[in-house]
Amino acid sequence: MTSLHQVLAPAKLNLFLHITGRKDNGYHLLQSVFMLIDWYDTLHFDLRRDGQVSREDLTLKLPEDDLITRAAKLLQQASGTSLGAHIAVEKSIPAQAGMGGGSSDAATCLLALNKLWNLHFTVNQLAELGLKLGADVPFFLRGENAWVEGVGEIITPISVPPAQFVVVKPPQGLETAKIFGSEALNRDSKPATISVFAANPFGFGHNDLQPVAESLCPQISEAIEWLELAKIESAVVKGRMTGSGSAVFAQVPRGTNLSQMPQVPTTWPLWQIRMCGNLEVHPQKGWASSDV
């Protein structure tokens, strides 16, 4: 095998995000459900036999040492392989959105190079490497929708019913550290259970980061207000923020299209609005062997 093209890296939405406490070292304890959606970055991998890792940006310009390059070099070092790769990247998932684009790219890179280099690393081995790149990377490597707890390291696969969502990303992004560092952040949400969530998966809970985020980025409030102008099947579309970024989303009936949503304000030329469906599993699930 000398190439892997059209390799997909899906985004995620946080259906809710509760902060249940804080450890002595400052890390926040959270509960959330991470759900894969069909908004993708696309990566292309060509084998290099000279041991070099190179990257080509086909759409947006990425930082020189981004998570994709770091993931490739980390796997190269951990495996001791003499092989390298040329990686071409088509970015579509917006940055600072709370949709996990960078983490997903890193996970897809690890999975693809594990296959291209014929390394036979297991999911757990890749997840251990992925954690060095970011807390969300192991979720994408495991490839299933999940209940996430602790500081993000406790991942329990769960099933989520098929559904459709409208996702709105304002141009302004958000820095995670600014939100988590705010004194106004609520850090004492009551712990929830999977069974309570499962009874109302798309209406359960809230995002504890949202009030602080809205104060830092008023465009989030604008997006939520726009979503709530929509009345589809006699119900108000209720928006909420995903993760710690500026993207917001709302469930809509399957089959809804953007023409049924309110008119987009003329002041929003750089906003991204997309209809997305959720995924049952990651497109590359099975590219690394299970440890079981």
N, C-alpha and C positions, 0 to 999 in steps of 0.2 A: 504494500500500500504506500503510495507516494503523495496522496492528497485527500483532503476531506473538504468539500465545498458546501455552501448553503447550510451551515451548522447554526441552529437557532439558539438564542439566549433569551428566554422569556422574562418579562417583568413580573412583579408581584404586587398585590394589594394587601394591606393590613385591614382585615374586616373590623377589628377593634384593637385598641392598644391601651392597656391599663398599667399604671405604675403602682406596684403594691408595697414598695419599700425601697430602702437604700442601704447598701452594705457599708461597713466601716471604711473601705477603700474608695468610697465615692460612687461605685458602680450602682446603677439603678436595677432593681428587681422588677420584672415586667411579666405580663401575660398578654398574648396576642395570638391571632390566627393569621398565618401567612398563606395567601392563596395565589397560585400561578394564573396568569392571564395571557391571552394571545396578542400581546404587544411585544415585538421581538427586536433585538439586535441580531445581525447576521454576520457570522465569522467564516472565514475561508482559510484553510491550513494547507501549506505545501511543505513537503519534507525538504530539509537542508541537511546535507551530509557533512558540512564543514563545521557543525556545532554551533553556528551562529543563530541567534533569535532576532528576527527583523519584523517590523510592523509597518503596514501601509494603511493610511486612513482614507477610506473611499468616500466618506461624507464629512462628518465633523472632524476637526483637528483635535486630537487627544494629547494630553501631556506626554512628554517623552517616556517617562517611567510610570505608565499607568498600571492599573491592576492586571490587565491582560499580559503585558510584558513581564511584570513581576511574577505572575502565576507560572508562566512558561519557564522562567529562570529558576524558580523555586523547585518545580518538578524536575527540571534538568539536574539540579544540584542533588536533590534527594535520591534520584534514581541512579546517578552516575553515568547516564547515557552520553554517548559521544555525538548523538544526533541533535539537530537543531530544526528550526521551522521558520517559514515566512508566513505571517498572519495578516490577512487583509480584513478590515473591520468596516462594516456598514452600521453606523449608529443610528438608532431611531428612538430608543427609550431616552427621555429627557433626563438631564442631570439635576441633582438637588431636588428631586421630585418625591422621594420616599417610596420609589418603585423598584429599588434594588438593581438598577441597570449595571453599575460597575461590578457589584458582587456576582450578578448573574453571568456577566462576561467572563469573569475570573473562573467561575465554576465550569462554564462551557469550555474554556481553554484547557483546564485540567482534564476534563473528560475526553476531549478530542485528542490531546497530545498523549494521554494514556493509551489511546487506541492507535494513533499514528505511529508512536514510538514502540508499540507492542510491549508495554511495561507490565501489564497485569496487576497494577495496584488495585486494591479493593476500595469500596466506597469509604470505609472507615479510615483507611490510610490517606485517601485524598482529602477527606473532611478534616483530618488532623493538620494537613498542610494548609487547607483553605482557611482554617481559623486564624492562621498567621496573617492572612490577607484582609480579613474582615469578619465580623460576627455573623453576617447573613450568608456567607459563602457556603457553609455546611448545609443549610436548608436547600439551596439550589442543587447541590451535589446529591442530596438524598432523593430529590426528584418527586416529592409528594406534598400535597397541601398538608399543613401541620399546625398543631397547637404548640406554641413556643413559650417557654417559661425560663425562670432564673434570670441570667443576664443575656439570655439568648442561646444558651448552650443546651438546654433540655428541649428536645424536638420529638414530638409524638405525632406520627402520621394520623390524619383524620380524613374522612370523606366529606365533601361539600357538594350539595346538589348543583346540577348544571344551571347556570344563570347568565344574565347579560348585564353589563354595566356601562354607564357613560363615564368617561374619565376626562377631567379638565385639568390642564397644566398651565398656570399663568407663566409669563416670562420670568418673573422674579423667583429665585431659588431661596433655599434656607440652609443655614449651616447648623448641623445637628448639635454641635457643642453649645451654641448660643441658647438653644431651647432647653437642653438638659441642665445648663448652668443657671437658669433663671430662678430667682427666689419665689416667683409666683407660681411655679409648677406644682401641680397636685401630685403628691407622692404616696398617698395612702388609700388608694382604691381597694375595696374589699376583694379578696381572692375569689375567682369564679371557678366553675367546674365545666368540663367538656359537655356533660349531659344538659346543663342549663343552656349553654351556647347552642347545642344541636337542636334544641326546641325552636329556636328562632335565629338561624345562622346569619341572616343578612340584616337583622334589626337589633341584634344583641349589642349591648355595651356602648362604648364611646371611645374617643381618642383623647387621652389625658394631655397630650401635647398641643392639642388644637387651640385652646384659649391663648396660650403664650405665642404660638405660631401666628395666630391672627393679629396679635398686637405688633409682631415684627414684620408681617407681610399682609397688609390689608387686601391684597389681591385674592387671598384665600377666602375672605368674607365675600368678596364680589362674586367669586365662582360659586360659592354655596348659595348665595341669594339668586343667582341665575338658574341654578338647578331647581330651586324651589319655586320658580315661576312656572315650571312645567307641571301640568296635570295630565297624567297618562292613566287611562282606565279609572278616572275619577279619584286618583290618589295623588297627593303631593309627592314629588320626587325629593327624597331627603338626602342631602349630601353630607359627607364627612371627609376629613383629611386622612391620607394613608401615610403610615410611618412618620418620619420626622421631616418630610419634604413638603413642597407647596402644592402638590397635586391633590385634587379631591375627586371623589367618585360617588355614584349613586346607583343602586340597582334599578333597572327598568325591565318591563316585560320583554321576554324573548321575542325577537322580530321587530322591536322598535328601531327606527332609523333616525338619523340626525335631523331630518326634515320635520319630525314630530316634536323636536325640542324648541325652546324659545329662540327667537332671532338672535344671532350673535351680535353683540354691540359693535358698532363701527370702531370703537376705541380698543378693540381686541385683535389687531392684525397679527400679532406674534403669539397669540395663545394657541395651544394645541388641544383639540377636542376630538375624542375618538370613542367609538363603540367597541367594546371588548367582550369576549366570552371568557369564562374561566376554563382551566385545563384540569383534567383528572390527574395527569402525570406530566413530568418534564419530557420534552421531545427526545432527550438523550438518555432517558432512564434505561439502565441495562448496559450502558457503555463501560461501567466498572462493575466488577463482580461483587456480590454480596458477601459479607463476612459471616453470615449465618450458615 
